[in-house]
């Protein structure tokens, strides 16, 4: 039986140029299964909305209703968290939600899930964190310190509160990356383990050994587990994309409405 971790291995598909960097470091531009999965996910999102916008009508069809429903769902969420200025950041929040969702869902149909790679989730988390920093300093300048100094806290408590706030702020991209990575990795490992039990016990029953009946009966339980876990993984795939988008809005809200919270 193959290892449950084998599904996360990176394999090169199309060999690309290798760009030398400093010293022994180099940048390999080959097309791997991870890059291919991300390209397919992004392509599906673009193709879906290109199809729905080209065929947009006053009386929407099913695909247009889905597109408008997703748009309205994320717009309401962003407005509820950030407020009236959410529209400025809506394109990024909407894009990051759909991109993560499409990668998560695609991993349930293909053999590779891009969001099970820490490098992918960390890149998305760092990108979000940098946007928050840029927006924060552009809007607040030197007043960004207020993010770490809650109003009404006695000065002697600030000696403890400020370091905690700073560390919590710097850990945001770490927790954002690990949450998505851990959930997608763990779910797929559990699915692979249960599927392995189905194959092993089913094979035992197929060979007609003395334990054949036990194998066939025993294979039913992990098979039920696989079905249940698959349904749960679809839910987790959506929830993790939604949580990523929600936290992005929360972090943006902290710097956009800094004066209102402190």
C-alpha positions as CSV (number, residue, x, y, z in Angstrom):
1,X,0.0,0.0,0.0
2,X,1.4,3.4,-1.0
3,X,2.4,5.8,1.8
4,X,-0.3,8.4,2.7
5,X,2.3,11.1,2.2
6,X,3.1,10.1,-1.3
7,X,0.3,12.2,-2.7
8,X,2.0,15.4,-1.5
9,X,5.3,14.8,-3.4
10,X,6.3,17.4,-5.9
11,X,7.1,16.0,-9.4
12,X,8.4,17.9,-12.4
13,X,6.2,17.7,-15.5
14,X,7.7,20.0,-18.1
15,X,11.4,20.9,-17.7
16,X,12.0,24.6,-17.7
17,X,15.1,26.9,-17.4
18,X,17.0,27.1,-14.2
19,X,18.0,30.7,-13.3
20,X,21.1,30.9,-11.2
21,X,21.0,33.2,-8.2
22,X,23.6,33.9,-5.5
23,X,26.1,31.2,-4.7
24,X,24.6,27.7,-5.0
25,X,21.0,29.0,-5.1
26,X,19.0,28.7,-8.3
27,X,15.4,29.2,-9.4
28,X,13.9,26.2,-11.2
29,X,11.2,27.4,-13.6
30,X,10.0,23.8,-14.4
31,X,6.3,23.0,-14.5
32,X,5.6,20.9,-11.5
33,X,2.3,19.2,-10.4
34,X,1.9,21.9,-7.8
35,X,2.2,24.8,-10.3
36,X,0.0,22.9,-12.7
37,X,-2.7,22.5,-10.1
38,X,-2.6,26.2,-9.3
39,X,-2.8,27.1,-13.0
40,X,-5.8,24.8,-13.5
41,X,-7.5,26.3,-10.4
42,X,-6.9,29.9,-11.6
43,X,-8.0,29.0,-15.1
44,X,-11.2,27.4,-14.0
45,X,-12.2,30.5,-12.0
46,X,-11.4,32.8,-14.9
47,X,-13.2,30.6,-17.4
48,X,-16.3,30.4,-15.1
49,X,-16.7,34.1,-14.7
50,X,-15.8,34.9,-18.3
51,X,-18.5,32.5,-19.4
52,X,-21.1,33.9,-17.0
53,X,-20.3,37.6,-17.8
54,X,-20.5,37.0,-21.5
55,X,-23.9,35.4,-21.2
56,X,-25.2,37.8,-18.5
57,X,-28.9,38.6,-18.9
58,X,-31.6,40.6,-17.0
59,X,-33.2,37.3,-16.1
60,X,-30.2,35.3,-14.9
61,X,-29.6,31.6,-15.7
62,X,-28.3,29.0,-13.3
63,X,-24.6,29.8,-13.8
64,X,-25.2,33.6,-13.6
65,X,-27.1,33.0,-10.3
66,X,-24.2,31.0,-8.9
67,X,-21.7,33.8,-9.9
68,X,-23.9,36.6,-8.5
69,X,-24.5,34.6,-5.4
70,X,-20.8,34.1,-4.7
71,X,-20.2,37.8,-5.5
72,X,-22.9,38.9,-3.1
73,X,-21.9,36.5,-0.4
74,X,-18.3,37.8,-0.3
75,X,-19.4,41.4,-0.7
76,X,-21.7,41.1,2.3
77,X,-19.0,39.5,4.4
78,X,-16.4,42.1,3.5
79,X,-18.8,45.0,4.1
80,X,-19.9,43.5,7.5
81,X,-16.3,43.3,8.7
82,X,-14.5,46.2,7.1
83,X,-17.4,48.6,6.6
84,X,-18.1,51.1,3.8
85,X,-14.5,51.1,2.5
86,X,-14.6,47.4,1.9
87,X,-15.2,47.9,-1.9
88,X,-11.6,49.1,-2.2
89,X,-10.3,45.7,-1.1
90,X,-13.1,43.6,-2.5
91,X,-11.2,42.5,-5.6
92,X,-8.4,41.0,-3.5
93,X,-10.6,39.3,-1.0
94,X,-12.9,37.9,-3.7
95,X,-9.9,36.7,-5.7
96,X,-8.1,35.1,-2.7
97,X,-11.4,33.3,-1.7
98,X,-12.0,31.9,-5.1
99,X,-8.4,30.9,-5.7
100,X,-8.1,29.0,-2.4
101,X,-11.6,27.5,-2.8
102,X,-10.8,26.3,-6.4
103,X,-7.5,24.7,-5.3
104,X,-9.2,23.0,-2.3
105,X,-12.0,21.6,-4.4
106,X,-9.7,20.6,-7.3
107,X,-7.6,18.5,-4.8
108,X,-10.7,16.4,-4.1
109,X,-10.9,15.4,-7.8
110,X,-7.3,15.2,-8.8
111,X,-4.4,13.5,-7.1
112,X,-2.7,16.7,-5.9
113,X,-3.8,19.5,-3.7
114,X,-1.8,22.7,-4.0
115,X,-3.0,24.1,-0.6
116,X,-1.5,21.0,1.1
117,X,1.9,22.6,0.3
118,X,3.2,24.9,3.0
119,X,5.1,27.0,0.4
120,X,1.8,27.8,-1.3
121,X,-0.2,28.7,1.8
122,X,2.8,30.7,3.2
123,X,3.0,32.7,0.0
124,X,-0.7,33.6,0.1
125,X,-0.4,34.5,3.8
126,X,2.7,36.6,3.4
127,X,1.1,38.4,0.4
128,X,-2.0,39.2,2.6
129,X,0.2,40.4,5.4
130,X,2.2,42.7,3.1
131,X,-1.0,44.2,1.8
132,X,-2.2,44.8,5.3
133,X,1.2,46.5,6.2
134,X,1.1,48.7,3.0
135,X,-2.5,49.7,3.6
136,X,-1.8,50.4,7.3
137,X,1.2,52.6,6.8
138,X,-0.4,54.4,3.8
139,X,-3.5,55.3,5.8
140,X,-2.1,55.8,9.3
141,X,1.6,56.5,8.9
142,X,3.3,56.8,12.3
143,X,0.0,56.2,14.0
144,X,0.3,52.5,13.2
145,X,1.7,52.2,16.8
146,X,-1.9,52.4,18.0
147,X,-2.4,48.9,16.7
148,X,-0.3,47.7,19.5
149,X,-1.4,50.1,22.2
150,X,-5.1,49.6,23.2
151,X,-6.9,52.6,24.5
152,X,-7.6,52.8,28.2
153,X,-4.9,50.4,29.3
154,X,-2.8,51.7,32.2
155,X,0.7,52.6,31.3
156,X,2.2,49.9,33.6
157,X,0.2,47.2,31.8
158,X,1.5,48.4,28.5
159,X,4.8,46.8,29.3
160,X,3.1,43.4,29.1
161,X,0.4,44.2,26.6
162,X,2.5,45.8,23.8
163,X,4.9,42.9,23.4
164,X,2.0,40.5,23.3
165,X,0.2,42.6,20.7
166,X,3.4,42.9,18.6
167,X,4.1,39.1,18.7
168,X,0.4,38.4,17.9
169,X,0.6,40.7,14.9
170,X,3.8,39.2,13.5
171,X,2.4,35.6,13.9
172,X,-0.6,36.4,11.8
173,X,0.9,35.1,8.5
174,X,2.2,32.0,10.3
175,X,-1.2,31.0,11.7
176,X,-2.9,32.0,8.4
177,X,-0.6,29.7,6.5
178,X,-0.5,26.8,9.0
179,X,-4.3,26.7,9.4
180,X,-5.0,26.2,5.7
181,X,-2.0,23.9,5.2
182,X,-2.8,21.7,8.3
183,X,-6.5,21.2,7.5
184,X,-5.9,20.2,3.9
185,X,-3.0,18.0,4.7
186,X,-4.7,16.2,7.6
187,X,-7.9,15.6,5.7
188,X,-6.2,14.1,2.7
189,X,-4.0,11.9,4.9
190,X,-7.0,10.5,6.7
191,X,-8.8,9.8,3.4
192,X,-5.7,8.0,2.1
193,X,-5.4,5.9,5.2
194,X,-9.1,4.8,5.2
195,X,-8.9,4.1,1.5
196,X,-5.9,1.9,2.1
197,X,-7.8,-0.1,4.7
198,X,-10.6,-0.6,2.1
199,X,-8.1,-1.9,-0.5
200,X,-6.2,-4.1,2.0
201,X,-9.2,-5.7,3.6
202,X,-11.0,-6.1,0.3
203,X,-8.0,-7.9,-1.2
204,X,-8.0,-10.2,1.8
205,X,-11.6,-11.2,1.0
206,X,-11.0,-11.5,-2.7
207,X,-8.2,-14.1,-2.5
208,X,-10.5,-16.5,-0.7
209,X,-8.4,-17.1,2.4
210,X,-9.7,-18.3,5.7
211,X,-10.1,-14.6,6.8
212,X,-11.8,-13.7,3.5
213,X,-15.3,-13.1,5.0
214,X,-13.7,-11.0,7.8
215,X,-11.9,-9.0,5.2
216,X,-15.0,-8.3,3.2
217,X,-17.0,-7.3,6.2
218,X,-14.1,-5.3,7.6
219,X,-13.7,-3.4,4.4
220,X,-17.3,-2.0,4.7
221,X,-16.5,0.1,7.8
222,X,-13.5,2.0,6.3
223,X,-15.5,2.4,3.1
224,X,-18.3,4.2,5.1
225,X,-15.5,6.3,6.7
226,X,-14.2,7.3,3.3
227,X,-17.6,8.4,2.1
228,X,-18.1,10.4,5.3
229,X,-14.7,11.9,5.2
230,X,-15.1,12.9,1.6
231,X,-18.3,14.7,2.4
232,X,-16.6,16.4,5.3
233,X,-13.6,17.4,3.1
234,X,-15.9,19.2,0.7
235,X,-17.2,21.2,3.7
236,X,-13.7,21.8,5.0
237,X,-12.5,22.9,1.5
238,X,-15.2,25.7,1.5
239,X,-14.8,26.6,5.2
240,X,-11.0,27.0,4.9
241,X,-11.3,29.3,1.9
242,X,-14.0,31.3,3.7
243,X,-11.9,31.5,6.9
244,X,-8.9,32.7,4.9
245,X,-11.1,35.5,3.3
246,X,-12.7,36.4,6.7
247,X,-9.3,36.7,8.4
248,X,-8.0,38.8,5.5
249,X,-10.9,41.2,6.1
250,X,-10.4,41.2,9.8
251,X,-6.7,42.1,9.4
252,X,-7.6,44.8,6.9
253,X,-10.3,46.1,9.2
254,X,-7.7,46.6,12.0
255,X,-5.7,49.0,9.9
256,X,-8.5,50.6,7.8
257,X,-10.5,51.5,10.9
258,X,-7.6,51.9,13.3
259,X,-8.8,55.1,14.8
260,X,-12.3,53.7,15.6
261,X,-10.9,50.8,17.6
262,X,-8.3,52.6,19.7
